[in-house]
Amino acid sequence: MRADRPEITGAPDPAGLPTPAGLPDSTERAARPDCPSLCLVCGFDYRDQPPADWPWGPAGTDPSFGFCVCCGTEFGYADATLAGSRRARKAWAEGGHRWHDPAARSENFDPAEQLKALPDRIR
């Protein structure tokens, strides 16, 4: 194995890509009991919304299948697994952190600050 590539372990993700060592495989559901009001892709916090409108509900177990106003992720689809959340986050970053609903963007939006809200295990 080349030193510049991570060791590959675990099950392949649905796209057939192997999982780097140390990361959960793509079939691990993205549990969120510690952050039910956050979008796991961009870190947008829905805490000012009624808990029933949070991305995965107040318990963090039931997706709303709505779309994040910030990154456009459909809750319960791209963010259903940790690997899916990471892939969607990478795509959002590569797209320039563009807002799905520009009218909802705050004047002081800072993607790096917003992403700090995500627990380390999700990043």
Sequence and secondary structure as in RCSB ss.txt:
>XXXX:A:sequence
MRADRPEITGAPDPAGLPTPAGLPDSTERAARPDCPSLCLVCGFDYRDQPPADWPWGPAGTDPSFGFCVCCGTEF
GYADATLAGSRRARKAWAEGGHRWHDPAARSENFDPAEQLKALPDRIR
>XXXX:A:secstr
  TTS  EES   TTS  EETTS  TTSB   TT TTB TTT  B TTS GGGSTTTTTT S    B TTT  BT
TTTTSBHHHHHHHHHHHHHTTS  SSGGG  TT  HHHHHTTS TTT 
